[in-house]
Amino acid sequence: MEPERGFRFAYDPPTIRFGQGCTSDLRSELHILGYDQALVVTGETTGSTPEVMRPIRQGLDDRLAGVFTETTAKKRLQTAVRCADKLAETDADVLVAVGGGSSLDIARVASVVAARASSPETLGTQLAATGTLSVPDDITPVVAVPTTLAGAELSMLAGVSASPSSGLVSEPTGGGIGSQKLIAPLALYDPELLATTPVDILAGSVVNGFNKGIEALYASTRTPVTDGTASRGIKLLAASLPALHPDPSAEDVGRLARGVMLASYGTTRLSGTSFSVLHAIGHALRIHADVQLGVAHAAVTPDTLAWLFESVDGRRQLLGDALGVVAANDSDTELAAKIVTAIQTLFTDIELPDQLRVIDGVDRTSLDNVAATAANSFLGANDAPDQKRAPREARETAHAWSGTPHTPPGLSVSQADIRDVLQAAW
């Protein structure tokens, strides 16, 4: 039995509203929170999808001040600046981010940009120099209405990048902001909206959410609170993932949303995130190969966990219980193998890749750079000073992690270890 550990859990989560059709209550929820006028922030595709925007508009009713539909996966600073201009133009007192993590991140960065009252060039200079933007006290709150399943709506982090073509930076720049002030005051989960998202996007995003639960269990920042929510979230996801393919109902997607909500609860907070090896490798692959984060997670998770379990316990009993694979007479080795097999089966059953070689954009010659970024930029290994400096985009997560690895106690990680894991996943 694991010895008792002292802990401090400081987390100010959003008000969570869940249920089919609950978008219709947006106006009343904003009224309860004291907000009068909302600027909706979303991407072009979501913004032109009637099945999403009609209930949003109807739900906000006379509290809808305007719609900004320019967010993209690149999370550009220049996009956030335009969003901040739209915020000033509409005189809205709340942002409502509708869509995936990109829309939520742009809304959060726009709230910071609007409160900073600095020139775009000054913001670009700070981002290039430090990898972040300072967060003022008085920022416009951002309400989250997710249409994907990655769990970003419960986070206090946001990524941002800038390109030289914007005139704000001289070279491609990436960074991140993190503050408890960025946590949404309201996260509204409407399965009817979630079910409008293409299955392949939902599948990738739900693996990201699933892995937040896995790492919440074994991270050095774990607590009994996150043990409970993550375990329950993983159990719900393991039972519900098979229904995701090929044509899930709103009820099916709703069960997945509940699982992700619990798996992601408290994974970013003032005392640190619970992101660890899986997220480090996933983000490094996203940076070097432009792979959707959840797809990267699916391909590397089984081999990463197999390696991790060779070195440390990794809370395998707790994870095995959540997955429903524990038997009374299992040895540690047998339980580890069962966990790896169960997770690989869950991911392949929803037609996500189980090898890096089948993912478009992933080149075997890039694996050394992926390993260097994962180990040195995200996990603080710094064991290969001769390696090329990691790209600035790595700061998007590395800054938010504050340079502190949250790997399981006793786990030693080197660049060579990550390279071996990537080779096994190839």
Secondary structure, DSSP 4 states (H G I P E B T S, - for coil): -PPP--------PPEEEESTTGGGGHHHHHHHHT---EEEEEEHHHHT-HHHHHHHHHHHGGGEEEEEEEE-TT-BHHHHHHHHHHHHHHT-SEEEEEESHHHHHHHHHHHHHHHH---HHHHHHHHHHHSS----SS---EEEEESSSS-GGG-SEEEEEE-GGGTS-SS-EEEEEE-GGGS-SEEEE-HHHHTTS-HHHHHHHHHHHHHHHHHHHHSTT--HHHHHHHHHHHHHHHHHGGGGSS---HHHHHHHHHHHHHHHTTSS-TT-----HHHHHHHHHHHHH---HHHHHHHHHHHHHHHHHHHS-TTHHHHHHHHT---TT--HHHHHHHHHHHHHHHHHHTT--SSGGGSTT--GGGHHHHHHIIIIIIS-----TTSPPPPGGGHHHHTTTTT---PPTT----HHHHHHHHHHH-
